[in-house]
Amino acid sequence: MQFRRFGSTQYRVPVIGQGTWFIDERGRATAVAALKHGLDLGMTHIDTAEMYGAAEEIVGEAIARHRDEVFLVSKVLPQNASRKGTLLACERSLRRLRTDYLDCYLLHWRGRYPLRETFAAFDELLLDGKIRSWGVSNFDIPDLEDAWEIVGADIACNQVLYHLNERAIEHAVLPWCERHGLAVVAYSPLGHGDFPGPHSPGGRLLAEVASRHGATPRQVALAFLTREPSVFAIPKASTPEHAEENAGAGDLRLTREEIARIDAAFPLGPEPRELPVL
Ligand code: NAP
């Protein structure tokens, strides 16, 4: 598994991490096994959120004996992101996760509270040792500009929608983050389950490239998305088998020619007026 510096922070984080949206109580035992297996394979970046229901508690169980190895990320909902509300939301997340700190804490998306308030709370959490860095999610260029004006280089990352059929961030958000030293975390990197089928032209190309590397189409997709050193991906897997396949992408390097062919098969498309979100 390749590790990379996470934006301008001091932390080194695996290129491929683990998402947790929609893991729930019914699949708890398998989800815990999947997360633990992922950790063993180097996918130590675990992404969760107060929004994801039981996910934080399930993550808490999975990381109980591995806390020091994990780069643990959670998110505050915009409706909780007042100064006081952020502090309280963080306490609740810490309790559910059975830990006393987060490695990175994100504003899930921009809401009605002024960014200044949320960021002041993040600062307080940093000073108290309850978080080690913080970032944003679903921030488009105007949001990033506003945030930068308030705090500059304190922002560790922007977590955004990015998969083969949704490459809008490449127009402006990704270059902006690279220029300003923010890590870009690709969420829904496998299309939230809507992955190119084996009989589609794009799917056939992924299979062909995969076979050259003894890899799978999903591994090729993840390697393509993380081809730039600023980008990390957090696919969600509910089974140890899926986790194992995703971890395999962490060592896969595509050639320039393969990247060019994938780029042509899944074209960037025109720049949308607003950043697409899920
Ligand atoms: P995703 O990771 O793109 O796709 C997950 C789907 O792919 C699930 O159906 C999963 O099935 C399947 N899958 C995963 N690995 C597979 C494999 N090796 N073979 C076959 N199928 C596989 O979608 P996502 O969950 O939306 O995104 C990933 C994470 O990003 C989330 O879990 C969450 O942590 C984060 N996220 C953040 C935001 C935000 O607003 N910041 C929004 C969306 C997501 P199984 O479950 O059966 O393994």
Residues whose N, C-alpha, C, O or C-beta is under 5 A from the ligand:
A	BS01	NAP	G19 T20 W21 D47 T48 H108 S137 Q159 Y187 S188 P189 L190 G191 H192 G193 R218 I234 P235 K236 A237 S238 T239 H242 E245 N246 L278
